[in-house]
Structure formats: structure tokens, C-alpha cells
């Protein structure tokens, strides 16, 4: 999994939620959009891409919608599922994300307990139930 999150508190909350759920897959972290885009170069060089990307919209340097656009335009990486995990409740952000090919849009839960539930659902769906190209 690639987690793209710039807010230290949200990053910590997300990592702790996955840890609490005993999430067994590796989690790479990018703290801004530029770092997220740099992962595509690593995957092009042979590093295994993630099974899913959790992407915030409001990021420094390059915003999440631009990261999503570039990812979905890439011939090999456009099939990586992207979940917008964001605090934005703006209809324009939701519509823009789906127009760019996002696979899911989830508003960040406020409470830690709810965040743990969301983390478990993300893991169950994207790592257990979802079929993806090999």
C-alpha cells in the first residue's frame, strides 16, 4: 500500500489504525504529491507497485487530484486502485476525483474507533475480496 498524507496527525492515525487491525502488508508513505509521483519512477525501475493507493486531495507541492491524473494516464500504473481518503466533503472534489478515475472516495473518519473500522474494511476489500490484474 502507498499512503499519501501530509498531515502528521492523520498519518499517525491511519498508521495506528492499520497497526491495530494487524495489517500485514507493507505501507509506504509519501508526505506530498511530489513524493507520491516519485514512486512511479521506482515502480518503472522494477520495484513492485502497491495493491492500493490511499491518496489525500489537499497535498503540498502537487495536489492529490493531479497525482491521480498522472497515475491514471500512465500506461502501466493506471490500473492500481486509488482510494481518496480525504477530509474534503466538497462535491467538486468528489466529482473531479471520479472524473479522473478514482476507484473509491472515503471521507476521513473523525474518531479513532471509526478509523479502525474503515482501515479494516479497506484491507478486507482491496487485499482479500478485490480481484486485480496480475
C-alpha positions as CSV (number, residue, x, y, z in Angstrom):
1,X,0.0,0.0,0.0
2,X,1.1,3.5,-0.7
3,X,-0.3,6.1,1.8
4,X,-0.1,9.7,0.6
5,X,-0.8,12.0,3.5
6,X,0.8,15.3,4.6
7,X,-0.9,15.9,7.9
8,X,1.2,14.3,10.7
9,X,-1.8,13.7,12.9
10,X,-3.8,12.0,10.1
11,X,-0.8,10.0,9.0
12,X,-0.2,8.8,12.6
13,X,-3.9,8.0,13.0
14,X,-4.0,6.0,9.8
15,X,-0.8,4.0,10.5
16,X,-2.1,3.2,14.1
17,X,-5.4,2.1,12.7
18,X,-3.8,-0.3,10.3
19,X,-1.5,-1.5,13.0
20,X,-4.4,-2.1,15.4
21,X,-6.1,-4.1,12.7
22,X,-2.8,-6.1,12.3
23,X,-2.5,-5.0,8.7
24,X,0.1,-7.4,7.3
25,X,1.0,-5.6,4.1
26,X,3.9,-3.1,3.7
27,X,2.9,0.5,3.9
28,X,5.0,3.1,2.1
29,X,4.4,6.7,2.9
30,X,4.6,9.8,0.7
31,X,4.1,13.1,2.5
32,X,3.3,15.3,-0.5
33,X,2.3,14.9,-4.1
34,X,5.8,15.2,-5.4
35,X,6.9,12.2,-3.3
36,X,3.9,10.2,-4.5
37,X,4.8,10.8,-8.1
38,X,8.4,9.8,-7.4
39,X,7.1,6.3,-6.5
40,X,6.1,5.8,-10.2
41,X,9.7,6.1,-11.2
42,X,10.6,3.4,-8.6
43,X,7.9,1.1,-10.0
44,X,9.1,1.8,-13.5
45,X,12.6,0.7,-12.3
46,X,11.3,-2.7,-11.2
47,X,10.0,-2.1,-7.6
48,X,6.6,-3.8,-7.1
49,X,3.8,-1.4,-7.2
50,X,1.3,-1.3,-4.3
51,X,-2.0,-3.2,-4.3
52,X,-3.8,0.1,-3.5
53,X,-3.0,3.8,-3.0
54,X,-4.7,5.8,-0.3
55,X,-4.5,9.4,-1.5
56,X,-5.4,12.7,0.2
57,X,-6.6,15.5,-2.0
58,X,-5.1,18.5,-0.2
59,X,-1.3,18.0,-0.5
60,X,1.6,20.3,-0.8
61,X,3.7,20.7,-3.9
62,X,1.4,18.6,-6.1
63,X,-2.3,18.2,-5.1
64,X,-3.9,14.7,-4.9
65,X,-6.1,15.3,-8.0
66,X,-3.0,16.0,-10.1
67,X,-1.3,12.9,-8.7
68,X,-4.4,10.9,-9.6
69,X,-4.4,12.3,-13.1
70,X,-0.8,11.5,-13.8
71,X,-1.2,8.0,-12.3
72,X,-4.3,7.2,-14.4
73,X,-2.5,8.4,-17.6
74,X,0.4,6.1,-17.0
75,X,0.1,3.0,-19.3
76,X,1.3,0.5,-16.6
77,X,0.2,2.1,-13.3
78,X,-3.3,3.3,-14.3
79,X,-4.7,0.0,-13.1
80,X,-3.5,0.5,-9.5
81,X,-6.7,1.1,-7.4
82,X,-6.7,4.6,-5.9
83,X,-8.8,5.4,-2.8
84,X,-9.2,9.1,-2.0
85,X,-9.1,9.2,1.8
86,X,-9.7,12.8,2.5
87,X,-11.3,15.3,4.7
88,X,-12.8,17.2,1.7
89,X,-16.6,17.0,1.6
90,X,-16.7,19.3,-1.5
91,X,-18.9,17.9,-4.3
92,X,-16.4,19.4,-6.8
93,X,-13.6,17.3,-5.3
94,X,-15.7,14.2,-5.3
95,X,-16.8,14.7,-9.0
96,X,-13.2,15.6,-10.1
97,X,-11.8,12.5,-8.4
98,X,-14.3,10.2,-10.2
99,X,-13.8,12.0,-13.5
100,X,-10.1,11.3,-13.2
101,X,-10.7,7.6,-12.5
102,X,-10.6,7.2,-8.7
103,X,-11.8,3.8,-7.5
104,X,-13.3,5.0,-4.3
105,X,-13.8,8.1,-2.3
106,X,-13.9,8.0,1.5
107,X,-14.2,10.9,3.9
108,X,-11.7,10.6,6.7
109,X,-13.5,9.4,9.9
110,X,-13.2,11.8,12.9
111,X,-13.0,9.2,15.7
112,X,-10.2,6.7,16.1
113,X,-12.6,3.8,16.5
114,X,-14.4,4.7,13.3
115,X,-11.0,5.0,11.6
116,X,-10.1,1.5,12.7
117,X,-13.3,0.2,11.2
118,X,-12.5,1.9,7.9
119,X,-9.0,0.5,7.9
120,X,-10.3,-3.0,8.4
121,X,-12.8,-2.5,5.5
122,X,-10.1,-1.2,3.2
123,X,-7.9,-4.1,3.9
124,X,-10.7,-6.7,3.5
125,X,-11.9,-5.2,0.3
126,X,-8.7,-4.3,-1.5
127,X,-6.5,-7.1,-0.3
128,X,-8.9,-10.0,0.1
129,X,-12.1,-9.5,-2.0
130,X,-10.9,-7.4,-4.9
131,X,-9.6,-9.2,-8.0
132,X,-6.8,-7.3,-9.8
133,X,-4.8,-7.8,-12.9
134,X,-1.5,-9.7,-12.3
